[in-house]
Amino acid sequence: MADPYSGVVDSVAAPARRAAAVVPHDSNPIADVPKALYVGTGGSITMRGVGGSADQLWKNLPDGTILPFRAQYVRATGTTAADILALY
């Protein structure tokens, strides 16, 4: 899995230059680790961050939320939010 921001702190803090749709899946990781996620339609997201050992459930996210979280997985099980974009 490519991580274009590892070891480059300033690039993670910089504004995103592109976005890609995230399709939640219970076992497939996000191909490239994003710097953040955008939640178009609110709800809950079950995800695991880079280097994490357990999934976390983020509840009650409102429409239009930007999560500054470096997600490696966005799980289908437990995720009710939609229109999720990975920001790079």
Residue pairs with C-beta under 8 A, 6 or more apart in sequence:
1 29
1 30
1 31
1 32
1 33
1 72
2 31
2 32
2 33
3 32
3 33
3 50
4 11
4 32
4 88
5 11
5 12
5 33
5 35
5 70
6 33
11 35
12 35
12 70
16 35
16 36
16 87
16 88
17 88
18 87
18 88
19 38
19 85
19 86
19 87
19 88
20 34
20 85
20 86
20 88
21 84
21 85
21 86
22 30
22 37
22 74
22 84
22 85
22 86
24 45
24 46
24 74
24 75
24 76
24 79
24 84
25 73
25 74
25 75
25 76
26 75
26 76
26 77
28 73
29 72
29 73
30 71
30 72
30 73
30 74
30 86
32 86
32 88
33 50
33 70
33 71
33 72
34 70
34 71
34 86
34 87
34 88
35 68
35 70
35 87
35 88
36 66
36 67
36 68
36 69
36 70
36 87
37 45
37 47
37 66
37 67
37 69
37 71
37 74
37 84
37 85
37 86
37 87
38 64
38 65
38 66
38 67
38 84
38 85
38 87
39 45
39 61
39 62
39 63
39 64
39 65
39 66
39 67
39 81
39 83
39 84
40 63
40 64
40 82
40 83
40 84
40 85
41 63
41 81
41 82
41 83
42 60
42 61
42 62
42 63
42 64
42 65
42 81
43 60
43 61
43 79
43 80
43 81
43 82
44 57
44 58
44 59
44 60
44 61
44 78
44 79
44 80
44 81
45 57
45 58
45 61
45 67
45 74
45 78
45 79
45 81
45 84
46 55
46 56
46 57
46 58
46 74
46 75
46 77
46 78
46 79
47 55
47 56
47 58
47 69
47 71
47 72
47 73
47 74
47 75
47 79
48 54
48 55
48 56
48 71
48 72
48 73
48 75
49 56
49 69
49 70
49 71
49 72
50 70
50 71
50 72
51 72
52 72
55 73
55 75
55 78
57 78
58 67
61 67
61 81
66 87
71 86
74 84
